[in-house]
Amino acid sequence: MRFCRLLILLGAVLIAATVFAPRAHAADAAQVAAIKKTLQASVNTGNVDGMLAARGQFDALSVAEPKNPLLHYWVAVCDWRVSPFFMSDSKKAKGKQWVADGIARSDRAFELDPKFAEALALRCGLQGLSIQLDPSKAMQLGIQMGADMDHALDMAPKNPRVRLLDGINTLYKPGFVGGGAGNALKAFDKAQALFAAEVVTDAAVPDWGKDDVYVWAGRAAVKAGDYKGARGYYQKALVANPDNGWVKRSLLPEVEKQLGAKANS
C-alpha cells in the first residue's frame, strides 16, 4: 500500500515538473524564417535599428538553445550586416564591438559543428571587416584567414555563400597575395552559378546572398574601371531582389552618372 502511494506521489511530482518547469523555447523553422524576413527587410532599407532588432531576436533564441550552431551563425550574420554602418571614425568603436561579437559567434557555431563551412567563411568575412576598421591587423590575421577560407572551400566547394565571402575578402586583399578586382570577379562568377543551382527547402537554414553576389561583382567591376559591366551586375541584383535600396538609390545611380560623364566627355 505504501509502495502504491509512493508511486502515485512520484507520478504527481513528475506531472507538476512537466507542467510548471520552464520550457526550452526551442527555435523552430517558422521563428527563424520570420526573423530572417525582418533582417532582410532592414538590409534592403539600410535600417540599422531593424538589423539590431533581428539580432536581438536571434540572440534570445541562442540563449534559450545555446548548443544550436545555426542560431549563433544567424547572430553573426546580423553582426556582419550591421558592422559596415559603423566604419566612420566617430562610430568605429561600435563597429569593432559588432565585428568582435560576430567573430565570437562564428567561432561558437563552428566549434559546435566543425563541418559548418559557412560559419568558418563568415568568420573570415568578419575578420576582413576588422582589418578595414584597423589595418594594423592585416599581417596578424591575413595568413590565418587565407588558410581558414581555403578550408571552408574544401569542405563546401558548392556553397554559394562561402564563394561570395571568399570573393569579398579577395577584393580587398593586396594583389601580391592574389587579391584585387580581377580575381574577386572570378570568385563572384563561380558564386553566381552556385546560387543559380541552389535549392533551399528548410526555412531556417541560410539562403541569403542571391542579390549580394551581384552587388559585390558590381563593386569589383567599378574598382576595375568597368562601369558598363558594373551596371549589368547591379541590374541583375535588382532582378534577384527588387527591394535592394543600396543598389536602387546609390550604387546604380552612381554608375549611370559615371557612364553619362564618359559619354559626354
SVG drawing of the C-alpha trace seen along z (x, -y; Angstrom):
<svg xmlns="http://www.w3.org/2000/svg" viewBox="-2 -66 55 68">
<polyline fill="none" stroke="black" stroke-width="0.4" points="0.0,0.0 2.8,-2.4 4.6,-1.5 1.4,-2.3 1.1,-5.7 4.7,-6.4 4.3,-5.7 1.2,-8.0 3.1,-10.8 6.1,-10.4 3.8,-10.5 2.2,-13.7 5.6,-15.3 6.7,-14.4 3.5,-15.8 3.9,-19.0 7.5,-19.3 6.4,-18.8 3.6,-21.4 5.4,-24.1 9.1,-23.8 10.3,-26.5 10.1,-25.4 13.3,-25.2 11.8,-27.5 13.5,-25.5 13.6,-27.6 11.5,-26.2 11.8,-27.0 8.9,-29.4 10.5,-31.6 13.8,-31.7 12.2,-32.4 10.2,-35.3 13.4,-36.9 15.2,-36.3 12.5,-38.3 12.9,-41.2 16.6,-41.2 16.3,-41.2 13.8,-44.0 16.1,-46.0 19.1,-45.3 17.0,-46.4 16.3,-49.8 19.6,-50.3 17.6,-50.2 20.3,-49.7 17.7,-49.5 15.8,-46.8 19.0,-44.8 19.8,-45.1 16.3,-44.1 16.6,-40.9 20.0,-40.4 18.4,-40.6 15.8,-38.1 18.3,-35.6 20.4,-36.2 17.4,-35.4 16.9,-32.1 20.6,-31.3 20.4,-31.9 17.5,-29.5 19.2,-27.0 23.0,-27.6 24.1,-24.4 22.4,-25.2 25.1,-26.3 22.7,-27.8 21.4,-30.4 24.9,-31.6 25.5,-31.8 22.5,-34.0 23.6,-36.4 27.0,-36.6 25.2,-37.3 23.5,-40.2 26.8,-41.5 28.3,-41.2 25.3,-43.1 25.4,-45.9 29.1,-46.5 29.6,-48.4 27.3,-51.1 29.9,-51.8 33.0,-52.4 33.4,-56.1 35.9,-57.4 33.1,-58.6 31.5,-55.1 34.5,-52.8 34.3,-51.7 30.8,-50.4 31.8,-48.8 34.7,-47.0 32.2,-45.7 29.9,-44.2 32.7,-42.7 34.3,-41.1 30.9,-39.7 30.3,-38.3 33.7,-36.6 33.0,-35.1 29.6,-33.9 31.1,-32.4 33.7,-30.7 31.0,-29.2 28.9,-28.0 32.0,-26.3 33.0,-24.9 29.6,-23.3 29.6,-22.0 33.1,-21.6 31.6,-20.8 29.7,-24.2 31.8,-25.7 29.6,-28.8 30.4,-29.7 34.1,-29.5 33.8,-31.6 31.6,-34.1 34.3,-34.4 36.8,-35.2 34.4,-37.8 34.1,-39.4 37.9,-39.4 38.1,-41.2 35.9,-43.9 38.1,-44.0 41.1,-44.8 39.1,-47.6 38.5,-49.0 42.1,-48.5 44.5,-48.0 47.3,-47.1 45.6,-43.7 46.3,-42.7 49.6,-40.9 48.3,-39.3 45.1,-37.9 45.9,-37.6 47.7,-34.2 45.2,-32.5 42.2,-34.0 43.6,-32.6 44.0,-29.1 40.6,-29.1 38.9,-30.2 40.7,-27.5 39.4,-25.0 35.9,-26.3 36.1,-26.0 37.4,-22.5 34.6,-21.5 31.8,-23.1 33.0,-23.8 29.4,-24.2 28.2,-26.5 27.5,-29.9 27.8,-32.0 31.3,-30.6 32.3,-31.6 30.7,-35.0 32.6,-35.7 35.8,-34.5 35.2,-36.9 34.6,-39.9 37.8,-39.2 39.7,-38.7 38.5,-42.1 40.2,-43.8 43.4,-41.7 46.6,-43.1 47.4,-41.9 50.7,-40.3 48.7,-37.7 46.1,-37.0 43.7,-39.8 42.2,-42.5 39.1,-43.1 40.0,-40.5 40.4,-37.6 37.4,-38.7 35.2,-38.7 36.3,-35.1 35.1,-34.1 31.8,-36.1 31.2,-34.4 31.5,-31.0 29.2,-32.1 26.6,-33.3 26.5,-29.9 26.2,-28.2 23.4,-30.5 21.5,-29.7 21.7,-26.0 20.9,-26.2 17.6,-24.8 16.8,-25.6 13.8,-23.8 14.4,-24.4 13.3,-28.0 15.7,-28.0 18.9,-27.4 21.0,-30.1 19.6,-31.2 20.8,-34.8 23.2,-36.3 21.4,-36.0 21.5,-39.7 24.6,-40.3 26.7,-38.4 25.7,-40.8 26.2,-43.8 29.8,-42.8 30.5,-41.8 29.4,-45.3 31.7,-46.8 34.6,-44.8 33.8,-45.9 33.8,-49.6 37.2,-49.0 38.4,-47.7 37.0,-50.7 34.3,-48.7 31.3,-50.9 29.2,-49.2 29.9,-45.8 29.0,-47.2 25.7,-48.5 24.9,-45.0 25.6,-43.4 23.6,-46.0 20.6,-45.4 20.9,-41.7 21.0,-42.4 17.6,-44.2 16.2,-41.2 17.2,-39.0 15.9,-41.5 13.9,-44.4 13.8,-45.9 17.6,-46.3 17.8,-50.0 21.6,-50.3 21.6,-49.4 18.5,-51.4 19.4,-54.6 23.2,-54.6 25.2,-52.1 23.3,-52.1 22.8,-55.9 26.5,-56.5 27.4,-54.1 24.9,-55.8 26.4,-59.1 29.9,-57.8 28.7,-56.4 26.9,-59.6 30.1,-61.6 32.1,-59.3 29.6,-59.7 29.7,-63.5 33.5,-63.7"/>
</svg>
